[in-house]
Structures are given as C-alpha cells and as structure tokens.
Amino acid sequence: MLEGLRQFIADVVSPQQTPVFDDNGYQLAATALLIHVTSLDGEPTDLERRKLHGLIELRFGLDPGSADRLIAQAMLVEGDAVDLYRFTSVIMRELDEAGRLRLVEMMWELVYADGKVTEFEDNVVWRASELLGISTRDRIDLKHRVAARRSGQPA
C-alpha cells in the first residue's frame, strides 16, 4: 500500500520522467537476463528479489516505482524467451565492453545473494558471458571479486 502511494505521488509530481521500456531496450533485456539468473534455483528468495531491485535502481538510475515496472515487464519477457540470445543480442548492440562487464558482475552478485552458487547458475553466467563477448578470464575474475566482497576479503 505504501509503495502504491509513493508511486502515485511520483507520477503526479513528475509524470514526464517515467521511463518507458521498449522490447528492444538494453535495460529490459538486461533485467530479463538477471531475472533468469535469480530463478534458476527455484523461486527467488526475498533476499534475491531485494538484491535485484537494488541493482536495477543503482545501475540504471531508476526510482523504486520505475524499477518495479521494469522488473514486472522483464518477468513477462523472460517467461516468453526460449534462449538467452534474445537478451544478449540486444545488450551486445547497446552496451560497450565495460557495460557488459558490469552486467556480468551484476549476475554474479545475484548468484551470490543467497550465499551459494549452483551448477546451473554458474553455467548460465558462463553461457551469457560467452554470448556477451566476455572472456573466460574476465568472467572468473568478476566471480572472484564478488565472492571476495561477500566474504569480506580483499579482492
């Protein structure tokens, strides 16, 4: 209920700033890819959902209501997808290598959100990284960096 009120106020105060997410936009594709990662080991936990929401807000510069709309739209798109290429092809067209590296890092952050890495999660990050043109070395470096942050060790 509070979220609904917050969104109503945001819409009234600045309706022209509400982003529209089209099917060809990298934000929608990236969010759908991230949702795919969170759903690999079953229903996403509250912790994983909060992490996803936080990453979307932070990395895409969205307010909570816009992040909610993007995630809801991405869930629909992800449910209709038959492979990762639908998302990675859009991302490849729209993001440079640094942006794609940040996306792979976001995937690892979601994988580690629940404290464990499954074989399926590791495999999907590997496949997506390959489709995004990210080297094995960079993928593994990002994995270790995220794991080190979670454990409090220096990267």
Order of alpha helices (4+ residues) and beta strands (2+ residues): alpha-alpha-alpha-alpha-alpha-alpha-alpha-alpha
